[in-house]
Amino acid sequence: MAYETFEKTEGIIQSVSRGDSCCSMILSVIRGSDIINVTVTGETLIIDNVRLRTGMRIAVFYDANLPAPAVYPPQYQAELITSLRRNQQVMLSYFNDSLISDDNTLQLNIGPSTNLVTANGQPYMCSPENSELLVYYTTSTFSIPAQTTPQKVVVLCEY
């Protein structure tokens, strides 16, 4: 996957309905005062394989290079979905050998309590530098780049 073209949107699932096929569904997601529809297929990577349900706070990543229908509310094809806890933030980016994101906005300080896993939830046994990472954190410094000790890091290995 070309993660560098992914955009993120966050919100609360308002409803879950069947999509165009039995293997897809449509999530209506409340984002602030707006509603967006998100198509979820069998190809959508759902971190931790959680069951998506009404009231769940999620982050949806979609490919901004794919065409989107000109409808209201906006509708996106989800490539990756993850659930979020209260006050939790998530970032998907390439992190270099200093664990600084490619847009220079976040630097990671991996601590002993940081959970390093692969996309299928297995322990990641190597160093996460120079990789595409999905980073979960709650607090960061006000420096540039902001620094954080993440709670969880999902390494998106290329297979």
Secondary structure, DSSP 8 states (H G I E B T S, - for coil): --GGGEEEEEEEEEEEEE-SSTT-EEEEEEETTEEEEEEE-TTSEEGGG----TT-EEEEEEETTS-----SS-EEEEEEEEE--TT-EEEEEEE-TT-BBTTSSEEE---TT-EEEETTS-B--S---SEEEEEEES---SSSSEEE--SEEEE----
